[in-house]
């Protein structure tokens, strides 16, 4: 079984709305195609750390993000090149096909449709048919005609109740002129579990392999995989475009464990492609950073779920404090919170953190802070001079109760409004809730 188009041919699995089942479906589809001997390269549209873990586990290779808001076509072409050789790309969409945030003056607002238009990959539309029948055709037709630069090549019906239900829905699709590639019944077992920032991370699930295998069996039984593959088209984005984000050092000590896992694969791959060496270490295993590193980078994640262990991690604490006296340290979101003086968790308990910044954060009251952000650095941070403009996103429930240090950046939302969160700097240490994606044009 081989794809009909060479090199970076792909499909986008999109949906009409969040919660339609596209992550489970895409995870199962990727593994089902891998079992047929194809090398599948997974991608995720938009700013997401958790879904890519499942897609990457199914494919056996890292899942890269493609972002219509934060990346230009050159950056996306560079990421396709970083992904390496594969037979077929499968990209999971974000939210509904055309959903995006406000983006005044931008051609790309961050929707799945933006990625489809940029890559030229056809869209396979997932429709949750649980409470409809022929109306599925009207919905598919509306999506297919909404943007002329987006090709909706076929439909997969999810949560179909019976064969009769499928036949009625297919009647509507036939009337719309859009092919049905398969239908999947509602599935009670094998769901991907959730927590406050989305799905539970793939690396935390001991039964992940059996869940993925079950999803693949479910997908393979209901979808015409051969017909789906024939719809793939080559990407319009080609060439070895370098990413504009230089590594922050030649040797980067990178925290990597269940508490610190939110860093984009294109960042790590781009650093390595530029000649940097990554030196992973685990704070939860009480490991200090490698003393030979030029910089320590603490990614985001779930430090609040492991706060007592981090408080008690003496070797990690002393190693970080010694490193920060001589060399740069940077933290993003959860990493930023860990660099601070303390975290107050939902139960009201305060846990002492590294104290490299004066920052105090709290999950009381719980309030989501979510969205794309633009940052202009007021202070230098590792690898980036003051005045550099960056683009990224913010996604957390914790709030700041005390921040006595110098602000790191002016941060704005997509409308241009200045946000209260500035990040902070103290000596060699910098941090922010801002998750870095790329340099801003």
VOPAGU-2260 file (C-alpha; in pm, 1 decimal, decimal comma):
REM VOPAGU-2260
SITE   aa  ch    i         X         Y         Z
SITE  UNK   A    0       0,0       0,0       0,0
SITE  UNK   A    1     160,4     328,9    -103,7
SITE  UNK   A    2      36,4     685,3    -140,0
SITE  UNK   A    3     -28,5     814,4    -490,9
SITE  UNK   A    4     183,6    1128,4    -449,4
SITE  UNK   A    5     549,6    1153,1    -346,6
SITE  UNK   A    6     688,1    1373,2     -73,6
SITE  UNK   A    7     487,2    1573,7     180,1
SITE  UNK   A    8     149,6    1462,8      47,0
SITE  UNK   A    9    -111,2    1506,5     312,5
SITE  UNK   A   10    -464,1    1534,3     443,6
SITE  UNK   A   11    -620,1    1741,8     718,9
SITE  UNK   A   12    -869,4    1582,9     957,8
SITE  UNK   A   13   -1099,9    1869,0    1057,8
SITE  UNK   A   14   -1435,2    1889,8    1229,7
SITE  UNK   A   15   -1739,8    2111,4    1246,7
SITE  UNK   A   16   -1678,6    2190,1    1615,1
SITE  UNK   A   17   -1468,1    2099,8    1916,7
SITE  UNK   A   18   -1568,3    1775,4    2082,5
SITE  UNK   A   19   -1658,2    1596,3    1757,6
SITE  UNK   A   20   -1402,0    1324,4    1830,5
SITE  UNK   A   21   -1126,2    1425,6    1590,0
SITE  UNK   A   22    -830,8    1357,6    1823,3
SITE  UNK   A   23    -936,7     999,4    1893,2
SITE  UNK   A   24   -1024,3     947,7    1527,5
SITE  UNK   A   25    -696,2    1094,0    1401,4
SITE  UNK   A   26    -492,3     894,3    1651,9
SITE  UNK   A   27    -661,3     572,8    1543,3
SITE  UNK   A   28    -630,9     661,9    1174,5
SITE  UNK   A   29    -258,1     726,5    1201,0
SITE  UNK   A   30    -192,9     392,5    1371,3
SITE  UNK   A   31    -420,0     207,2    1128,6
SITE  UNK   A   32    -221,9     350,1     835,0
SITE  UNK   A   33     109,0     269,3    1003,5
SITE  UNK   A   34      -1,5     -92,3    1042,1
SITE  UNK   A   35     -42,6    -100,8     665,2
SITE  UNK   A   36     324,4     -13,1     623,0
SITE  UNK   A   37     302,4     360,9     564,2
SITE  UNK   A   38     534,4     609,3     731,7
SITE  UNK   A   39     290,9     866,5     865,5
SITE  UNK   A   40     404,6    1212,8     970,3
SITE  UNK   A   41     158,7    1368,8    1214,7
SITE  UNK   A   42      90,8    1740,9    1242,0
SITE  UNK   A   43    -136,8    1942,3    1468,7
SITE  UNK   A   44    -295,1    2269,3    1362,4
SITE  UNK   A   45    -266,7    2550,3    1610,9
SITE  UNK   A   46    -103,9    2590,2    1953,4
SITE  UNK   A   47    -143,9    2256,8    2128,8
SITE  UNK   A   48      96,0    2041,4    2330,7
SITE  UNK   A   49    -125,9    1755,5    2446,0
SITE  UNK   A   50    -296,7    1623,1    2132,5
SITE  UNK   A   51      39,4    1596,9    1950,1
SITE  UNK   A   52     157,9    1353,7    2215,8
SITE  UNK   A   53    -110,9    1104,1    2113,2
SITE  UNK   A   54     -58,5    1160,8    1741,6
SITE  UNK   A   55     317,4    1119,7    1780,6
SITE  UNK   A   56     275,6     803,1    1987,6
SITE  UNK   A   57      52,7     655,4    1717,2
SITE  UNK   A   58     298,8     744,8    1439,4
SITE  UNK   A   59     616,5     658,2    1626,6
SITE  UNK   A   60     769,5     997,0    1543,5
SITE  UNK   A   61     733,6    1355,6    1670,3
SITE  UNK   A   62     418,4    1547,9    1582,3
SITE  UNK   A   63     487,9    1903,7    1463,8
SITE  UNK   A   64     255,9    2203,2    1498,5
SITE  UNK   A   65     151,3    2418,6    1203,5
SITE  UNK   A   66       4,3    2752,0    1307,2
SITE  UNK   A   67    -176,1    2988,0    1071,7
SITE  UNK   A   68    -156,1    3278,7    1315,0
SITE  UNK   A   69     196,7    3248,6    1450,5
SITE  UNK   A   70     377,0    3118,7    1142,1
SITE  UNK   A   71     420,2    3244,3     789,9
SITE  UNK   A   72     444,1    3010,6     493,3
SITE  UNK   A   73     825,4    3011,4     512,1
SITE  UNK   A   74     817,5    2888,9     873,8
SITE  UNK   A   75     564,4    2619,4     787,1
SITE  UNK   A   76     777,3    2508,3     492,6
SITE  UNK   A   77    1073,4    2487,8     728,1
SITE  UNK   A   78     876,8    2268,0     966,5
SITE  UNK   A   79     774,7    2035,9     683,2
SITE  UNK   A   80    1143,8    2004,8     598,0
SITE  UNK   A   81    1234,2    1936,8     963,0
SITE  UNK   A   82     980,5    1653,4     972,1
SITE  UNK   A   83    1194,2    1448,5     734,6
SITE  UNK   A   84    1101,4    1172,6     492,6
SITE  UNK   A   85     756,8    1015,2     514,9
SITE  UNK   A   86     486,1     863,2     295,4
SITE  UNK   A   87     185,9    1064,6     405,7
SITE  UNK   A   88     117,4    1359,8     635,9
SITE  UNK   A   89    -192,7    1355,9     853,2
SITE  UNK   A   90    -275,8    1684,3    1025,9
SITE  UNK   A   91    -537,3    1714,9    1297,8
SITE  UNK   A   92    -732,9    2039,7    1294,3
SITE  UNK   A   93    -813,3    2271,2    1582,0
SITE  UNK   A   94   -1167,7    2355,0    1700,1
SITE  UNK   A   95   -1410,0    2382,0    1407,2
SITE  UNK   A   96   -1272,4    2404,7    1053,8
SITE  UNK   A   97   -1308,0    2783,7    1025,0
SITE  UNK   A   98   -1285,1    2879,7    1392,5
SITE  UNK   A   99   -1016,0    3128,2    1495,6
SITE  UNK   A  100    -953,0    3419,6    1724,4
SITE  UNK   A  101    -955,2    3787,3    1627,5
SITE  UNK   A  102    -660,7    3887,0    1410,4
SITE  UNK   A  103    -695,5    4241,6    1274,5
SITE  UNK   A  104    -485,1    4297,7     964,7
SITE  UNK   A  105    -372,3    3934,1     934,1
SITE  UNK   A  106    -451,6    3699,3     647,6
SITE  UNK   A  107    -412,9    3403,1     882,6
SITE  UNK   A  108    -617,2    3404,6    1201,0
SITE  UNK   A  109    -519,0    3058,6    1327,7
SITE  UNK   A  110    -793,2    2837,2    1185,2
SITE  UNK   A  111    -757,3    2488,4    1042,9
SITE  UNK   A  112    -879,5    2635,1     713,5
SITE  UNK   A  113    -574,2    2863,6     708,1
SITE  UNK   A  114    -345,8    2558,8     721,0
SITE  UNK   A  115    -547,8    2385,4     447,9
SITE  UNK   A  116    -517,6    2692,4     225,9
SITE  UNK   A  117    -144,5    2731,6     290,3
SITE  UNK   A  118     -51,3    2366,3     237,7
SITE  UNK   A  119    -305,6    2273,5     -27,9
SITE  UNK   A  120    -387,8    1957,6     166,3
SITE  UNK   A  121    -750,9    1844,6     125,6
SITE  UNK   A  122    -978,2    1843,6     428,3
SITE  UNK   A  123   -1155,5    1532,1     552,6
SITE  UNK   A  124   -1447,8    1667,2     753,2
SITE  UNK   A  125   -1556,1    1483,9    1069,7
SITE  UNK   A  126   -1924,9    1537,3    1145,0
SITE  UNK   A  127   -2074,4    1431,1    1476,5
SITE  UNK   A  128   -2395,2    1273,3    1347,0
SITE  UNK   A  129   -2536,5    1181,8    1687,2
SITE  UNK   A  130   -2837,8    1414,2    1658,0
SITE  UNK   A  131   -2881,8    1454,9    1283,4
SITE  UNK   A  132   -2923,4    1262,1     959,4
SITE  UNK   A  133   -2964,7    1427,5     614,9
SITE  UNK   A  134   -2863,3    1761,5     766,2
SITE  UNK   A  135   -2506,8    1629,0     759,8
SITE  UNK   A  136   -2512,6    1695,2     386,1
SITE  UNK   A  137   -2612,9    2057,2     433,9
SITE  UNK   A  138   -2339,2    2109,5     690,5
SITE  UNK   A  139   -2079,1    1948,6     465,8
SITE  UNK   A  140   -2192,3    2155,3     166,3
SITE  UNK   A  141   -2170,0    2474,8     369,7
SITE  UNK   A  142   -1815,9    2391,8     478,7
SITE  UNK   A  143   -1718,1    2294,6     124,5
SITE  UNK   A  144   -1831,5    2626,6     -23,5
SITE  UNK   A  145   -1742,3    2864,9     259,9
SITE  UNK   A  146   -1386,9    2931,6     137,1
SITE  UNK   A  147   -1286,4    2869,3    -225,0
SITE  UNK   A  148    -921,5    2811,3    -125,4
SITE  UNK   A  149   -1015,0    2516,0     100,2
SITE  UNK   A  150   -1102,1    2176,6     -51,2
SITE  UNK   A  151   -1337,7    1957,0     151,8
SITE  UNK   A  152   -1269,3    1624,2     -17,7
SITE  UNK   A  153   -1479,0    1387,1     192,2
SITE  UNK   A  154   -1669,8    1326,0     513,7
SITE  UNK   A  155   -1640,7    1084,4     803,4
SITE  UNK   A  156   -1954,0    1048,0    1015,6
SITE  UNK   A  157   -1886,8     994,3    1383,8
SITE  UNK   A  158   -2119,6     855,5    1653,5
SITE  UNK   A  159   -2359,5     691,8    1410,2
SITE  UNK   A  160   -2637,6     501,0    1587,3
SITE  UNK   A  161   -2724,9     236,0    1327,7
SITE  UNK   A  162   -2700,7     131,9     964,4
SITE  UNK   A  163   -3031,2     306,5     896,5
SITE  UNK   A  164   -2895,3     623,9    1052,4
SITE  UNK   A  165   -2586,9     604,2     828,0
SITE  UNK   A  166   -2802,0     555,9     516,4
SITE  UNK   A  167   -3010,8     863,3     594,1
SITE  UNK   A  168   -2702,5    1078,7     654,7
SITE  UNK   A  169   -2539,5     949,1     336,3
SITE  UNK   A  170   -2849,4    1053,1     142,0
SITE  UNK   A  171   -2783,3    1410,6     246,0
SITE  UNK   A  172   -2416,4    1383,1     152,9
SITE  UNK   A  173   -2505,1    1240,8    -189,6
SITE  UNK   A  174   -2734,4    1538,0    -248,1
SITE  UNK   A  175   -2448,0    1771,0    -151,4
SITE  UNK   A  176   -2209,9    1588,0    -384,7
SITE  UNK   A  177   -1954,7    1511,5    -112,7
SITE  UNK   A  178   -1829,2    1153,6     -72,9
SITE  UNK   A  179   -1874,0     959,9     248,9
SITE  UNK   A  180   -1544,2     790,5     341,2
SITE  UNK   A  181   -1681,5     601,6     638,6
SITE  UNK   A  182   -1892,0     606,5     951,1
SITE  UNK   A  183   -1804,4     522,2    1308,6
SITE  UNK   A  184   -2046,9     414,7    1580,8
SITE  UNK   A  185   -2038,9     575,2    1921,9
SITE  UNK   A  186   -1767,4     411,9    2131,4
SITE  UNK   A  187   -1794,9     391,5    2509,7
SITE  UNK   A  188   -1453,7     243,2    2586,3
SITE  UNK   A  189   -1103,6     368,5    2505,9
SITE  UNK   A  190   -1168,9     740,9    2546,5
SITE  UNK   A  191    -871,0     969,7    2599,0
SITE  UNK   A  192    -898,3    1107,6    2956,9
SITE  UNK   A  193    -902,8    1481,7    3031,2
SITE  UNK   A  194    -789,7    1726,6    3297,9
SITE  UNK   A  195    -792,9    2104,5    3343,3
SITE  UNK   A  196    -569,9    2197,6    3046,0
SITE  UNK   A  197    -711,6    1933,2    2811,9
SITE  UNK   A  198    -637,3    1564,7    2771,1
SITE  UNK   A  199    -411,8    1382,3    3014,9
SITE  UNK   A  200     -62,9    1369,1    2862,9
SITE  UNK   A  201      13,6    1061,1    2657,0
SITE  UNK   A  202     331,4     988,0    2852,6
SITE  UNK   A  203     133,2     953,2    3176,7
SITE  UNK   A  204     -89,7     671,1    3048,6
SITE  UNK   A  205      34,6     318,9    3118,6
SITE  UNK   A  206    -230,4     170,3    2887,2
SITE  UNK   A  207    -164,6     408,7    2597,7
SITE  UNK   A  208     -58,5     136,5    2352,8
SITE  UNK   A  209    -378,5     -63,2    2404,3
SITE  UNK   A  210    -594,0     250,3    2373,5
SITE  UNK   A  211    -427,2     344,5    2044,6
SITE  UNK   A  212    -464,9      -9,9    1912,7
SITE  UNK   A  213    -834,4      -7,4    2003,1
SITE  UNK   A  214    -885,1     325,8    1828,4
SITE  UNK   A  215    -710,1     191,4    1518,4
SITE  UNK   A  216    -934,2    -115,1    1508,5
SITE  UNK   A  217   -1238,5     111,3    1545,2
SITE  UNK   A  218   -1126,2     337,9    1259,9
SITE  UNK   A  219   -1015,8      60,4    1025,1
SITE  UNK   A  220   -1353,2    -113,5    1062,2
SITE  UNK   A  221   -1550,9     193,7     960,9
SITE  UNK   A  222   -1339,1     395,1     715,6
SITE  UNK   A  223   -1230,4     318,7     359,3
SITE  UNK   A  224    -858,3     376,9     410,4
SITE  UNK   A  225    -769,4     324,4      44,1
SITE  UNK   A  226   -1021,1     586,1     -68,8
SITE  UNK   A  227    -895,9     825,9     195,7
SITE  UNK   A  228    -532,7     790,4      86,7
SITE  UNK   A  229    -622,8     853,7    -277,5
SITE  UNK   A  230    -748,8    1199,3    -177,7
SITE  UNK   A  231    -404,9    1312,8     -51,9
SITE  UNK   A  232    -227,7    1590,9    -238,2
SITE  UNK   A  233     130,6    1721,6    -221,6
SITE  UNK   A  234     202,6    2026,2      -8,8
SITE  UNK   A  235     240,1    2360,4    -181,2
SITE  UNK   A  236     506,2    2449,8      73,8
SITE  UNK   A  237     843,8    2319,4     -38,5
SITE  UNK   A  238    1208,1    2405,6       9,5
SITE  UNK   A  239    1453,6    2416,3     297,7
SITE  UNK   A  240    1337,2    2735,9     464,0
SITE  UNK   A  241    1532,4    2799,2     785,0
SITE  UNK   A  242    1336,4    2872,1    1099,3
SITE  UNK   A  243    1398,7    3224,6    1224,1
SITE  UNK   A  244    1444,8    3116,8    1585,4
SITE  UNK   A  245    1814,0    3070,7    1670,5
SITE  UNK   A  246    1895,8    2835,8    1960,4
SITE  UNK   A  247    1945,1    3011,2    2295,8
SITE  UNK   A  248    2279,3    2839,4    2342,8
SITE  UNK   A  249    2509,9    2573,7    2202,8
SITE  UNK   A  250    2435,1    2334,5    2490,2
SITE  UNK   A  251    2081,9    2357,0    2627,0
SITE  UNK   A  252    1984,0    2185,9    2954,6
SITE  UNK   A  253    1614,2    2111,7    2895,7
SITE  UNK   A  254    1381,2    1998,0    3174,2
SITE  UNK   A  255    1178,7    1700,8    3044,9
SITE  UNK   A  256     935,2    1498,5    3254,5
SITE  UNK   A  257     566,3    1486,9    3347,6
SITE  UNK   A  258     587,7    1832,6    3509,4
SITE  UNK   A  259     778,3    2000,0    3222,0
SITE  UNK   A  260     672,2    1873,0    2880,9
SITE  UNK   A  261     515,1    2167,8    2699,8
SITE  UNK   A  262     767,9    2264,4    2436,5
SITE  UNK   A  263     706,7    2252,3    2064,1
SITE  UNK   A  264     892,9    1980,5    1872,2
SITE  UNK   A  265     982,5    2232,3    1600,7
SITE  UNK   A  266    1173,6    2434,3    1860,9
SITE  UNK   A  267    1385,1    2136,2    1965,8
SITE  UNK   A  268    1431,7    2014,7    1607,7
SITE  UNK   A  269    1522,5    2366,4    1495,4
SITE  UNK   A  270    1777,1    2404,2    1775,4
SITE  UNK   A  271    1934,3    2071,9    1681,9
SITE  UNK   A  272    1934,4    2158,8    1310,6
SITE  UNK   A  273    2127,4    2474,8    1401,9
SITE  UNK   A  274    2391,8    2268,4    1579,3
SITE  UNK   A  275    2276,1    2290,2    1941,4
SITE  UNK   A  276    2304,4    1995,2    2179,6
SITE  UNK   A  277    2003,1    1917,2    2399,6
SITE  UNK   A  278    2082,2    1793,8    2751,7
SITE  UNK   A  279    1756,4    1665,8    2906,6
SITE  UNK   A  280    1715,6    1637,0    3282,1
SITE  UNK   A  281    1426,0    1553,3    3514,8
SITE  UNK   A  282    1339,8    1784,4    3806,3
SITE  UNK   A  283    1090,2    1523,8    3932,5
SITE  UNK   A  284    1376,8    1272,7    3954,8
SITE  UNK   A  285    1568,5    1540,0    4154,1
SITE  UNK   A  286    1824,0    1582,8    3877,1
SITE  UNK   A  287    2022,4    1908,1    3849,9
SITE  UNK   A  288    2096,2    2062,6    3508,8
SITE  UNK   A  289    2420,3    1966,3    3336,5
SITE  UNK   A  290    2689,2    2208,0    3454,6
SITE  UNK   A  291    2842,9    2214,4    3104,4
SITE  UNK   A  292    2526,2    2364,9    2954,0
SITE  UNK   A  293    2517,7    2725,2    2832,4
SITE  UNK   A  294    2157,1    2773,0    2941,7
SITE  UNK   A  295    1873,3    2602,4    3131,0
SITE  UNK   A  296    1525,4    2602,5    2973,7
SITE  UNK   A  297    1225,3    2504,1    3187,6
SITE  UNK   A  298     921,4    2440,8    2962,6
SITE  UNK   A  299     559,9    2462,5    3067,3
SITE  UNK   A  300     361,1    2171,8    3198,3
SITE  UNK   A  301     198,2    2072,6    3525,9
SITE  UNK   A  302     425,5    2171,3    3816,2
SITE  UNK   A  303     114,3    2229,8    4030,2
SITE  UNK   A  304      35,2    1856,9    4014,3
SITE  UNK   A  305     383,3    1774,0    4144,9
SITE  UNK   A  306     444,0    2072,8    4371,0
SITE  UNK   A  307     540,9    1876,4    4687,6
SITE  UNK   A  308     798,0    1670,8    4496,2
SITE  UNK   A  309     947,3    1982,7    4340,0
SITE  UNK   A  310     966,7    2150,2    4682,3
SITE  UNK   A  311    1153,2    1846,9    4820,0
SITE  UNK   A  312    1388,6    1809,4    4519,8
SITE  UNK   A  313    1703,5    1934,6    4691,3
SITE  UNK   A  314    1957,1    1843,6    4422,0
SITE  UNK   A  315    1741,3    2009,1    4155,5
SITE  UNK   A  316    1704,5    2320,9    4370,2
SITE  UNK   A  317    2073,3    2360,0    4456,8
SITE  UNK   A  318    2181,4    2279,8    4101,1
SITE  UNK   A  319    1947,2    2541,1    3954,9
SITE  UNK   A  320    2051,7    2804,5    4206,2
SITE  UNK   A  321    2421,6    2744,6    4138,8
SITE  UNK   A  322    2365,6    2752,4    3762,2
SITE  UNK   A  323    2164,3    3076,3    3776,6
SITE  UNK   A  324    2447,8    3255,8    3954,5
SITE  UNK   A  325    2665,9    3214,0    3644,6
SITE  UNK   A  326    2452,9    3145,7    3337,4
SITE  UNK   A  327    2108,9    3218,2    3186,5
SITE  UNK   A  328    1792,4    3037,2    3291,0
SITE  UNK   A  329    1452,3    3077,0    3123,0
SITE  UNK   A  330    1110,6    2939,5    3213,1
SITE  UNK   A  331     783,0    2927,6    3020,5
SITE  UNK   A  332     445,4    2912,0    3198,2
SITE  UNK   A  333     484,3    2618,0    3438,9
SITE  UNK   A  334     860,7    2661,7    3419,3
SITE  UNK   A  335     815,7    3030,4    3502,0
SITE  UNK   A  336     604,1    2941,8    3804,6
SITE  UNK   A  337     872,0    2698,2    3922,7
SITE  UNK   A  338    1139,5    2968,1    3899,6
SITE  UNK   A  339     928,2    3181,1    4135,3
SITE  UNK   A  340     909,6    3191,0    4512,7
SITE  UNK   A  341     598,6    2977,2    4551,5
SITE  UNK   A  342     287,1    2818,3    4400,7
SITE  UNK   A  343     -48,0    2805,3    4582,9
SITE  UNK   A  344    -243,4    2504,0    4458,7
SITE  UNK   A  345    -620,6    2458,8    4443,0
SITE  UNK   A  346    -638,0    2321,5    4795,8
SITE  UNK   A  347    -498,2    2650,3    4927,3
SITE  UNK   A  348    -156,1    2507,0    5018,5
SITE  UNK   A  349     152,2    2710,8    4929,8
SITE  UNK   A  350     455,8    2519,6    4802,3
SITE  UNK   A  351     798,8    2682,6    4796,7
SITE  UNK   A  352     963,9    2682,2    4454,5
SITE  UNK   A  353    1317,5    2774,7    4343,4
SITE  UNK   A  354    1308,9    3140,8    4448,8
SITE  UNK   A  355    1513,9    3254,1    4148,1
SITE  UNK   A  356    1237,8    3507,7    4079,6
SITE  UNK   A  357    1013,8    3680,8    4332,1
SITE  UNK   A  358     702,6    3557,5    4152,7
SITE  UNK   A  359     411,5    3416,4    4355,0
SITE  UNK   A  360     136,3    3233,8    4163,4
SITE  UNK   A  361    -194,2    3085,7    4275,0
SITE  UNK   A  362    -474,4    2870,1    4139,2
SITE  UNK   A  363    -721,1    3051,6    4367,3
SITE  UNK   A  364    -949,2    3161,4    4216,8
SITE  UNK   A  365    -938,1    2936,9    3913,1
SITE  UNK   A  366    -957,5    3141,0    3593,6
SITE  UNK   A  367    -852,7    3044,2    3241,6
SITE  UNK   A  368    -612,7    3271,8    3057,0
SITE  UNK   A  369    -600,4    3168,3    2694,2
SITE  UNK   A  370    -505,5    3315,2    2358,2
SITE  UNK   A  371    -239,2    3417,8    2109,0
SITE  UNK   A  372       7,3    3678,0    2229,3
SITE  UNK   A  373     266,7    3911,9    2077,3
SITE  UNK   A  374     563,7    4013,1    2288,7
SITE  UNK   A  375     823,2    4288,8    2253,3
SITE  UNK   A  376    1117,7    4221,6    2481,4
SITE  UNK   A  377    1208,0    4497,7    2725,8
SITE  UNK   A  378    1499,7    4290,4    2854,8
SITE  UNK   A  379    1721,9    4040,0    2679,4
SITE  UNK   A  380    1644,6    3671,9    2726,4
SITE  UNK   A  381    1855,8    3375,4    2619,3
SITE  UNK   A  382    1939,9    3405,9    2250,7
SITE  UNK   A  383    1719,2    3713,6    2200,0
SITE  UNK   A  384    1806,4    4080,6    2238,8
SITE  UNK   A  385    1590,7    4349,7    2396,2
SITE  UNK   A  386    1351,4    4488,1    2135,4
SITE  UNK   A  387    1297,2    4150,6    1965,8
SITE  UNK   A  388     935,3    4082,6    1873,3
SITE  UNK   A  389     799,3    3735,9    1936,5
SITE  UNK   A  390     473,8    3553,1    1880,2
SITE  UNK   A  391     325,8    3278,3    2092,5
SITE  UNK   A  392      33,0    3197,5    2317,2
SITE  UNK   A  393     -82,0    3185,4    2676,8
SITE  UNK   A  394    -277,8    2894,7    2828,8
SITE  UNK   A  395    -302,1    2858,0    3205,3
SITE  UNK   A  396    -530,3    2878,4    3507,3
SITE  UNK   A  397    -280,6    3020,8    3755,3
SITE  UNK   A  398    -276,8    3389,8    3838,1
SITE  UNK   A  399      -0,8    3616,4    3969,2
SITE  UNK   A  400     -35,5    3739,9    4327,1
SITE  UNK   A  401     309,4    3903,0    4354,0
SITE  UNK   A  402     568,5    3997,1    4090,9
SITE  UNK   A  403     843,1    4229,2    4223,7
SITE  UNK   A  404    1102,7    4186,4    3948,5
SITE  UNK   A  405    1173,4    4386,7    3632,8
SITE  UNK   A  406     920,6    4322,9    3353,0
SITE  UNK   A  407    1052,3    4110,9    3069,0
SITE  UNK   A  408     824,4    4221,7    2784,7
SITE  UNK   A  409     525,4    4419,7    2669,7
SITE  UNK   A  410     268,9    4153,8    2578,1
SITE  UNK   A  411     -40,0    4215,2    2364,5
SITE  UNK   A  412    -337,9    4004,8    2264,5
SITE  UNK   A  413    -438,5    3962,7    1895,8
SITE  UNK   A  414    -639,2    4286,8    1902,3
SITE  UNK   A  415    -334,4    4482,7    2016,7
SITE  UNK   A  416    -454,2    4533,8    2374,6
SITE  UNK   A  417    -172,1    4534,7    2630,1
SITE  UNK   A  418    -196,0    4240,4    2869,9
SITE  UNK   A  419    -116,6    4269,1    3241,6
SITE  UNK   A  420     120,1    3969,7    3234,4
SITE  UNK   A  421     471,6    4095,1    3146,4
SITE  UNK   A  422     701,7    3814,6    3252,6
SITE  UNK   A  423     999,4    3905,8    3468,1
SITE  UNK   A  424    1376,3    3918,2    3491,7
SITE  UNK   A  425    1616,7    3896,4    3784,3
SITE  UNK   A  426    1987,5    3867,6    3710,2
SITE  UNK   A  427    2045,8    3578,6    3469,3
SITE  UNK   A  428    1689,7    3447,9    3518,4
SITE  UNK   A  429    1393,7    3526,0    3290,6
SITE  UNK   A  430    1046,7    3383,9    3256,8
SITE  UNK   A  431     694,2    3442,2    3134,4
SITE  UNK   A  432     356,7    3273,0    3091,6
SITE  UNK   A  433     417,6    3335,2    2719,4
SITE  UNK   A  434     475,3    3013,0    2521,7
SITE  UNK   A  435     717,1    3095,2    2240,7
SITE  UNK   A  436     629,0    2978,9    1888,6
SITE  UNK   A  437     827,0    3200,2    1651,4
SITE  UNK   A  438     976,3    3541,9    1593,8
SITE  UNK   A  439     716,5    3796,1    1487,7
SITE  UNK   A  440     749,6    3937,5    1138,3
